[in-house]
Amino acid sequence: MHVLLLGVPLFEGMAGSVRVRNLLDPLIQEDKIEWSNLYFSKQAGNYQNKGEAHVMEVEMSMKSIPSIFRFLRDSFRFIKSRKVSGSKNLFYAYDTPDLKTIFLILYAKSKGYKVILDIVEDNSVASSIDGLWNWVRIKSGQYFVNLAPYYADLLIGISHHLHKKLSGIVKDISRVIYIPVTVDLQKIKVFEAGKKETIKIFYGGSFGKKDGLEYLIGAFNKLNKVYPSTELILTGKGESKRILTRFLI
């Protein structure tokens, strides 16, 4: 079986990379799957492409028509060339499809790939949107998710909320599964409860309504009462100054 991952680099990057790595790496280590990776520059972080034939970096600018054509041309060529004849081919698209990714998803579908959408955010609850492109991305994402039953073979929701929402748009709920946030326990340092040194808990991301940061803060407050040496570190930005101020007070 061959899996082509769209969106984030598999072995480097931020939260998205960690999620798909935890899901796919065990299969890769056991030689259960062959994999390819078509990722976007803005998702790559410090990842440097070492020139592997099964990995390609692409990006485009909405301000440059030539870059859009190059983006589509290079992506289509890669998707077509990486398909493994005589094998089941899965197209695993990370995050909500939008105007940037929908054409790649539909092209893969036309070439015989089974399409999997891993939905990790509910953009419909974004209370404010920064910039025209983000507005287009979020609005198109809401539209294309509702059309997912026509082109996606499997939908993954990262939360009970998203699982319920996705189940409401398909007739066959067996096409929707719930896979929560995953953790590689082998990389977690075990420490003895009660030690005096400070244990730091780090969150990096956005402070929007859709992120539910108030639940993290509430849970930490309970933890801190039991283990006073714990410390919560938050870094990121809010959807608006008003939302950011709400967490700082």
C-alpha positions in Angstrom: 0.0 0.0 0.0 1.2 3.5 -0.9 0.3 6.6 1.1 0.8 10.1 -0.4 0.7 12.7 2.4 -0.4 16.2 1.4 0.2 19.4 3.4 2.9 18.9 6.1 6.4 17.3 6.0 6.2 13.9 7.6 9.4 13.9 9.7 9.8 17.6 10.5 7.6 20.6 11.2 5.1 21.6 13.8 1.9 20.1 15.3 0.6 18.8 12.0 3.8 16.9 11.3 3.7 15.3 14.7 0.1 14.1 14.2 0.7 12.4 10.9 4.1 11.0 12.0 2.5 9.3 15.0 -0.1 7.8 12.7 2.1 6.7 9.9 5.6 6.1 11.3 4.7 2.8 13.0 3.6 1.5 9.6 6.7 2.8 7.9 9.0 1.3 10.5 7.4 -2.1 10.0 7.6 -1.7 6.2 3.8 -2.0 6.0 3.5 1.0 3.6 5.4 2.9 0.9 5.1 6.7 1.3 5.4 9.9 -0.6 5.1 13.5 0.7 3.9 16.6 -1.1 4.3 19.4 1.5 3.9 23.2 1.5 6.8 25.5 2.3 4.9 27.4 5.0 4.3 24.2 6.9 7.9 23.0 6.7 9.5 24.9 9.6 13.2 24.1 9.5 12.8 21.0 7.4 15.2 20.8 4.5 14.4 18.6 1.5 17.4 16.3 0.9 16.4 15.6 -2.7 14.5 12.4 -2.1 12.4 11.4 -5.2 9.4 10.6 -3.0 9.4 14.1 -1.4 8.5 17.4 -3.0 8.1 20.9 -1.6 5.6 23.3 -3.3 4.2 26.7 -2.7 2.3 29.5 -4.4 1.4 33.1 -4.0 -2.1 34.3 -4.7 -0.5 37.5 -6.0 1.4 35.7 -8.7 -0.5 33.9 -11.5 2.7 32.1 -12.8 3.3 30.7 -9.3 -0.2 29.3 -9.2 0.3 27.5 -12.5 3.7 26.2 -11.4 2.2 25.0 -8.1 -0.5 23.0 -9.9 1.8 21.7 -12.7 4.4 20.4 -10.2 1.9 19.0 -7.8 -0.1 17.2 -10.6 3.1 15.7 -12.0 4.2 14.5 -8.6 0.9 12.9 -7.7 0.8 11.1 -11.1 4.4 9.9 -10.9 4.2 8.6 -7.4 1.2 6.4 -7.9 2.2 2.8 -7.5 0.8 0.5 -10.2 -0.8 -2.7 -8.9 -1.1 -1.3 -5.3 -3.7 0.5 -3.3 -2.9 4.2 -3.3 -4.1 6.5 -0.5 -4.1 10.3 -0.7 -3.9 11.6 2.9 -4.8 15.3 2.9 -4.0 16.9 6.3 -6.4 19.6 7.5 -9.5 21.2 5.9 -9.5 21.3 2.1 -9.6 24.8 0.6 -8.9 26.5 -2.7 -5.2 25.7 -2.4 -5.7 22.0 -2.0 -9.0 21.0 -3.5 -7.7 20.8 -7.0 -4.9 18.5 -5.9 -7.3 16.3 -4.0 -9.7 16.0 -7.0 -6.8 15.3 -9.3 -5.6 12.5 -7.1 -9.1 11.1 -6.9 -9.3 11.1 -10.8 -6.0 9.2 -10.9 -7.4 6.4 -8.7 -6.2 7.4 -5.2 -8.5 6.8 -2.3 -8.9 10.2 -0.5 -8.6 10.5 3.2 -9.3 13.9 4.9 -7.8 14.5 8.4 -9.8 17.4 9.8 -8.1 18.9 12.9 -9.9 22.3 13.2 -13.4 23.6 12.9 -12.8 26.8 11.1 -16.5 27.6 11.1 -16.2 29.0 14.7 -13.4 31.4 13.9 -14.7 34.7 15.4 -12.4 36.9 13.3 -10.4 36.4 10.2 -7.1 38.2 9.4 -6.7 39.1 5.8 -8.5 38.4 2.5 -6.7 35.1 1.8 -7.5 33.7 5.2 -11.1 34.7 4.7 -11.1 32.8 1.3 -9.3 29.8 2.9 -11.8 29.5 5.8 -14.9 30.1 3.7 -13.9 27.8 0.9 -12.9 25.2 3.5 -16.4 25.2 5.0 -17.9 24.7 1.6 -15.6 21.9 0.5 -15.9 20.0 3.8 -19.7 19.9 3.2 -19.0 18.4 -0.2 -16.6 15.8 1.1 -19.0 12.9 0.7 -18.7 13.3 -3.1 -14.9 13.0 -3.2 -13.5 11.7 0.1 -13.5 8.0 0.9 -12.7 8.5 4.6 -13.0 11.4 7.0 -11.0 11.6 10.2 -12.0 13.9 13.1 -9.5 14.8 15.8 -12.2 15.6 18.4 -15.6 14.3 19.4 -17.0 17.6 18.1 -15.5 17.2 14.7 -16.4 13.5 14.5 -20.1 14.4 15.2 -20.0 17.3 12.7 -18.5 15.1 10.0 -20.9 12.3 10.7 -23.7 14.7 10.0 -22.7 15.3 6.4 -22.4 11.6 5.3 -25.0 8.9 4.8 -22.6 6.1 5.7 -21.1 6.9 9.1 -18.6 4.1 8.7 -16.7 6.6 6.5 -16.0 8.8 9.5 -13.6 7.8 12.3 -12.4 9.5 15.5 -8.7 9.7 16.1 -7.8 12.0 18.9 -4.4 13.7 19.5 -1.8 11.0 19.6 1.4 10.8 21.6 4.6 8.8 21.1 5.2 7.6 24.6 8.7 6.5 23.8 9.7 10.1 23.5 8.1 11.2 26.8 10.5 11.7 29.6 9.2 10.0 32.7 9.6 11.9 36.0 8.8 11.2 39.6 5.8 13.1 40.9 6.6 15.4 43.7 10.1 16.4 42.6 10.8 20.1 43.4 12.2 21.1 40.0 9.8 23.0 37.8 7.9 20.9 35.2 7.2 23.2 32.2 4.1 22.6 30.0 4.4 24.4 26.6 1.6 25.4 24.2 2.4 27.0 20.9 -0.3 28.0 18.5 -3.2 30.4 18.1 -5.5 31.7 20.8 -8.7 31.6 18.8 -12.1 30.4 19.9 -11.8 27.2 17.9 -8.6 26.3 19.8 -10.4 26.0 23.2 -7.4 27.4 25.1 -9.7 28.0 28.1 -9.9 24.3 28.7 -6.1 23.9 28.8 -5.8 26.8 31.3 -8.6 25.4 33.4 -7.0 21.9 33.4 -3.6 23.4 34.3 -5.1 25.3 37.2 -6.3 22.0 38.7 -3.0 20.4 38.0 -1.1 23.3 39.6 -3.0 23.0 42.8 -1.8 19.4 43.2 1.7 20.0 41.8 2.7 23.6 42.5 6.0 23.3 40.8 4.4 23.0 37.3 4.5 26.0 35.0 2.4 26.8 31.9 4.0 28.6 29.0 1.8 30.0 26.2 3.1 31.4 22.9 1.1 32.5 19.8 -1.4 35.1 18.8 -5.1 35.6 19.1 -7.6 36.1 16.3 -8.0 39.6 17.6 -6.5 41.8 20.4 -9.7 41.4 22.4 -9.5 37.6 22.4 -5.8 37.7 23.3 -6.4 40.1 26.2 -9.0 37.7 27.6 -6.4 35.1 28.2 -3.8 37.5 29.6 -6.0 38.9 32.3 
